Amino acid sequence: MKQNSKKIILLISTILSLIVSIYYIVAISAGIIELSVIGDVTQISNTTQISILVICSIVNILSLVFISKDIIKHKKKIIWLNIIQLLLGTMINIISAIINIIIVSSFEKSIKTKDKKQLPNLENISKYKWYVYLTIFILLFTICYTPIINLIPIPNTKIMAIVTITLLYIIQIIFLTAPMYNELKRDFTVFKNNFKLYMSDMLPRFGVIIIVYLFSNVSVLIWAGNIPNNQQTLINMPLYITALLAIIVAPLAEELMFRGFIKKFIKNDIIFIIISSLIFGGLHVVSANSIQQFLYIIPYSILGFAFSLNYVKTRNIASNIFLHCMWNTLAIIVVIFAAI
């Protein structure tokens, strides 16, 4: 497909999405339609619905501006805007976002890339032998993610739940950070100095995988209903605690554990991606109480695949921590809007 044809499709898709958003804003404000019920349990107010649709409208307007100017130059901005629309919008907004992300991502194939800057080549500076990292991983996995945690008092109150989860994360961070301190310091410095280069490399690839994740997540939600209890526990905590753990603590601990450490003792990239993705997905359904709930391993493994693939491509754990942080931030924003 020629560039001009792709641009026309992008413009039509974005304009239709904008029209639908404006229509729903007017219709909800006038009481013509009511979209308050999502699934079986979640409800949001008209004010929240209108606020979300206003955001989608602004996103569409900004996308139109960037598409009209220079798609290749503003490629990552357009992708990020459509990811926001993908998370917040109506079905039409979601379809439009998917179309836009796929088409915008394809623009890279039609331009010359011989002068494209490459990501920094980061050498392996492991402090210890592979079996040391494997031993630490097994110990932490046993303490923090297996039934041995039943030795800790059952968190029957919100305070106990907060203390238990925070304690487990602190244990992980201490024992994960120490062996990788030099690598962490190096990676954060390189990532900061090459931020735009890393973002232009990560976003298109991550955006496409997230589309698959969202589709699978919605499909499982329709079939299985509520998410497993271990994820529900986080949601039931005070929002500011959930946000702190999800945005700052969890990305650091989980990326070091399931990407940084596993890669130290699994050198083959393909095997690493498979093992890391399945472990990451499996841990998110460890409290599943039915076969249907266990199906959530599919979307969570796809999300784990996105993070694992990114680490293989960048070899920079700081890029993974940042990506994980941004993803969790978007998820928290969605929760905040739903709670208004």
N, C-alpha and C positions, 0 to 999 in steps of 0.2 A: 504494500500500500504506500502511495506517495505521501510526502510530508504534508502537502496541502490538504489531501483527503483526511489525514489523521487530525489535522488542526480543525477542520470543519466538524468532524465527529466530536472532538473535544468541546468545541463551542456549543454545539447542539445539546450534548449531554449536560453540560453545565448550566445552560440557559433553562432547559426543562426542569432541572433540579431546583433552580432558583424560583421558577414559576410555581412549582409544587409547594416549596417552603412558604412562599408568600401567601398562596391560596390557603394553606392550613392555618397560618397565623390569623388571617381574616376570618376563616370559618370557625376556628376555636373561639376567637374573641367575640364573635356574633352568636355563639352557642349553637351553630348549625351542626357541628360534629363534636364528639366526645371521645378522646383517646386515652382516658386516664388509667385504664386497666391494662397492665402488661403481664401476660401469663396468667397465673392463678392468684398470686399473692401481692405483687408489687403494684402500688398506686402512686401516681404523681399528679400534682395539681395542674390546673390550666395555666397558671403563671409559669410553672416549670416547663411545660410543653412549649409555650410561646417563647420562653427564653432560649430553649434548645433550638427551636426553629429559626430564631433570629441569628443565632450563632451560625447555623447552616447557611443562612442567606448571606451573611458577611463572608463566610468561607467561599461561597460560590462567586460573589462579586470580586473578591481578591483573586480567585482562580482565573476569572475572565480577564482581569487586568494582566496577569502574568502570561496567560496563553496568548493574548493579543500582542504582547511585547516580544518576548523571546522564550520559547518553550525550553530549549536546551539550557539557556542561561539560568532560568528559574525552575529548572526541573525538580530539584529537591523540595523547593517551597511548595510547588503544586502537589507533589506527592504527600507532604505532611498535611496540607490543607484537606486533601481528600481522605487521609486516614482519620482526621478529626470528624469529617462528615460521615465516614464509615461507622464510627463508634456512636455517634449521636443521632443520626438522621432517621427519617422514615424509610420504608422499603425502597421508594423511588430514589431517595438520596443515596442509599447504600448501593443500589444498582449503578447509579451514575458514578459514584466514587470508584467502584470496581473497574468500570469501563475506563475511566480517566487514568487510574494508576497503571493499568495494563498498557494503554496506548502511550502514555508519557514514558514509561519504562522502556518501550521499544525504540524511542528516539535515539538512544545511545548507539544502537546498532548501525545507524545510517550516517554517523559522523566519523571522521578520522580520529583514531585513538593512538596513533604512533607517538604523538607528543604528550600524551596524557601522563601526568605524574603518577608514579607508583608509590604505594604505601611503604613506609620505612621497613627495611628488612631487620627484624629483631632476632638476635641470636639467643639461643637457649642458655640461660645463666643459672640453671638449677644449682642450689646450694648442696643438695644431698643426692644420694643414689635413688633410683626409682622405687626401690622397696621401702624406703623411709616414708615417702609420700603415700604409698599404698597402705602401710601400717597405720599412719595417722588417719587416713581416710576411713579405714575399717573401724578404728576406735571411735571416731566421731560419728560415723554412721550408726554404729551400735548404740552409742549413748543417746544420740539426738533423734534418731529416726526409726528405731525398732522397739518392740514391746518392753525393752528394759526401762523405758521412760515411765512405765507403770510403777517403778519404785519411787518415783516422785509423787507426792500427794496429788490426788485427782483435783484438777482446778474446777471446783464446784461454784466458784464465784468469779466475777469479772476480774477482781484484783488478783486472785490466785492464777487465773489464766494468763493475765499480763505478766506476772512475776515468772511463771513457768516458761512461757515462750521467750521472754527477754533473757532469762538465764541460759536457755539452750542456745540462743543466738550469740550471747557473749562468749560462751565456751567455744563455739565454732570459730568466731572471729579471732580470738586469742591464739588458738592452735593452728589456724589457717594462715594468719598474717605473718607470724614469726618466720616460718620457712620460706615464704615468698616475699619477704620485705624488700630485698634489693630489686627483685623483678617488678614488684608493685610500684616502687619509687621510679624506676626507669620508665615503665609503661605509662604512668600518669604524666610524666614530663613530656614524653614523645607524643602522647595523645593531645595534650594541651597545645603543644607547638605545631601540630598538624591537624587541628580540629576540623577545619573545612574539608580537608582531603579525606579524613576518615568518614565524615558525615556523607559526603558525595558517594563514597564507596558502599556504605552500609545501608542507607535509607532505601534505595530502590529494591535491593534484594530482600530486606526485612519487610518492606511494604507488601510485596507479592506473597511472601509466606504468611503474613498476618491475615491476608484475605482468606487463604485456605483455613487458617486457624479459626477465624470468625464463623465461616460457613460450617465447619465441623462442630464448633461449640454450640451454635444455634440448633443444629440437627440433633445433637445429643440432649440438649435442654428440652426440646420438644418430646423426645422419646423417654428420657430418664427423669425429668422433673428436677427436683432440688439437687444442689451440688453436695458432695460428700461432707461429712460433719467437720473434718479438720479445716476445710475452707470456710464453713459456716461459722466456726469459732472466731476466726479473724474478723468476719463481717459483723458479728455481734458485739465486738469490742467497741469502746468509745472511738469515734472517727479519728480523733487526733492521734490516738495511740496506733490505730491501724495504719494511718498515713505515715507516721514516723517509722514504724517497722517495715512497711511495704516499700517506701521510697528510699530510705537510707540504709537500714540495717540488712534487710533481706537481699537486695542486689549484691552487696559486698560479700555476705556469707555464702549465698547460693552460687555465685559465679566463681568464687575461689574454690568452693567444694566440688561443684559438678562440672566445671570447665577446667579451671586452673590445675587442680590436683589430679583429676582423672587423666588429663593429657600428659601428666608426668610419667604415668606408668602404662598408658596405652598410646604407643607412638603412631600406629596406623590411623590415618585420618578418618577413613570410612568406619572402622570398628569403633573409634572414639565417638563419632557422631551418633552411631546406633546405640551404644551403651549409655552414653550421657543422656540422650533423648528419652530412652525408655526408663532410666532411673528417675529422671526429673519428672516424667509423666506419672510414673507409678507412685511416687511419694505424694502426689496431689490427690490420689484416690485411695490412700492407705486406710481411710475410715469409711470407705464405701460399704453400705449394708445391703446392697443388691447388685445383681448382674448389670442392671440398667445403669446404676450409678458408676459401676466400674468402667463403663464406656467412656467416661470422662478422661480416661488415660489417653484417648486418641487426640483430642485438642491440646491437652497439656504436653503430650509428646511432640506434637507439631511445634508448639511454642519452644520446647526444649531443643528441637531440631534447628529452629531459627537462631537461637543463641549459640549452639554448638557449631553450626556452620560459620557463623560470624567469627568465632574464635579461630577456626581453621583458616579463614581468609585473612584475618588481620594479625594473628599471633600476638594480640595485645589485650590483656585481661582488662585493662582500664576501659577499652572501647566496649567490652561486654557489660561491665558494671554500669557505664553510662547508659547504654541501650536498655538494659533491664530497668534502670531507674526511671527512664523516660516512659517506658511501657507501663510500669506500675503507677506512675503519676497520672497518666491518661485514665487508667482504670479507677483511681481514686476520684478524679474529677467527675467521671460518670456516676460513681456512687453518691457524690455530693449533690449533683443535679437531681438524682432520683430521690434523694432524701428531703429536698426542699419542699 
